[in-house]
Amino acid sequence: MIDWSGIVIAGIGLLTSIGSYFAGKRKRQNDFLSDLQSSIDMLAEKNKVQMDEIVKLRTQNVELLASVASLRSQNEQLKKEIEELNAKLENVKTITRLK
């Protein structure tokens, strides 16, 4: 005679094992996705911080470029003034030598 209780118990054990496998697999996948989302959030935050730093540096760079342009202009004016003063000094030296 067939032992139905043994077959049913074995079937229930098999079904429970299969169900546990799929439940565990789903949990592992959810844990993996949760870890990925955490990594994405962390990288997004780091990216935001770096983008803010880039904006600050670009602003500073524009200010420095403006300062350099101003200093170049002042330098050119000073060169001209020095040339004029040197020319006047040469004229003064020439006049004092003639006397």
Buried (B, 14 or more C-beta within 10 A) or exposed (E): EEEEEEEEEEEEEEEEEEEEEEEEEEEEEEEEEEEEEEEEEEEEEEEEEEEEEEEEEEEEEEEEEEEEEEEEEEEEEEEEEEEEEEEEEEEEEEEEEEE
